[in-house]
């Protein structure tokens, strides 16, 4: 079973979205574009807060391996 981790090799800011993309077997660019679209549609704050929480909740790749 694949674990959800923040990736180190494909990160833009903290690796949350690339880790989520790898976990769901999707392209990281698609996940990033969906995130930005939802970020703008919802007025930035809800998804920005979720991203900030994910940085602290989802373990980094080097912490798990």
C-alpha positions as CSV (number, residue, x, y, z in Angstrom):
1,X,0.0,0.0,0.0
2,X,1.3,3.4,-1.0
3,X,1.7,6.0,1.7
4,X,0.9,9.6,1.3
5,X,4.1,11.6,1.7
6,X,5.4,15.0,0.6
7,X,7.8,14.3,-2.2
8,X,11.3,15.8,-2.3
9,X,12.2,15.4,-5.9
10,X,9.1,17.0,-7.6
11,X,8.3,19.8,-5.1
12,X,7.4,23.4,-6.0
13,X,6.8,24.7,-2.5
14,X,6.5,21.9,0.1
15,X,5.8,18.8,-2.0
16,X,2.2,18.3,-0.9
17,X,0.6,18.4,-4.3
18,X,3.3,16.3,-6.0
19,X,2.9,13.7,-3.2
20,X,-0.8,13.7,-3.6
21,X,-0.5,13.3,-7.3
22,X,1.9,10.3,-6.9
23,X,-0.4,8.8,-4.4
24,X,-3.3,9.0,-6.8
25,X,-1.2,8.0,-9.9
26,X,-1.9,11.4,-11.6
27,X,0.3,14.0,-13.2
28,X,1.5,16.5,-10.7
29,X,0.8,19.4,-13.1
30,X,-2.9,18.4,-13.3
31,X,-3.2,18.3,-9.6
32,X,-1.5,21.7,-9.3
33,X,-3.8,23.2,-11.8
34,X,-6.9,21.8,-10.1
35,X,-5.6,23.2,-6.8
36,X,-5.0,26.7,-8.2
37,X,-8.5,26.6,-9.8
38,X,-10.1,25.6,-6.6
39,X,-8.0,28.1,-4.7
40,X,-9.3,31.0,-6.9
41,X,-12.9,29.8,-7.0
42,X,-13.2,29.5,-3.2
43,X,-11.6,32.8,-2.4
44,X,-8.1,31.6,-1.6
45,X,-8.4,31.2,2.2
46,X,-10.0,27.7,2.6
47,X,-7.5,25.9,0.3
48,X,-4.5,27.9,1.5
49,X,-5.4,26.8,5.0
50,X,-5.8,23.2,3.9
51,X,-2.4,23.4,2.2
52,X,-0.7,24.8,5.2
53,X,-2.2,22.1,7.4
54,X,-1.1,19.4,5.0
55,X,2.5,20.6,5.2
56,X,2.4,19.8,8.9
57,X,0.3,16.7,8.8
58,X,1.7,14.8,5.8
59,X,5.2,13.4,6.6
60,X,8.1,14.3,4.4
61,X,9.6,11.5,2.2
62,X,12.8,11.4,4.1
63,X,11.0,11.0,7.4
64,X,9.2,7.9,6.2
65,X,12.0,6.1,4.4
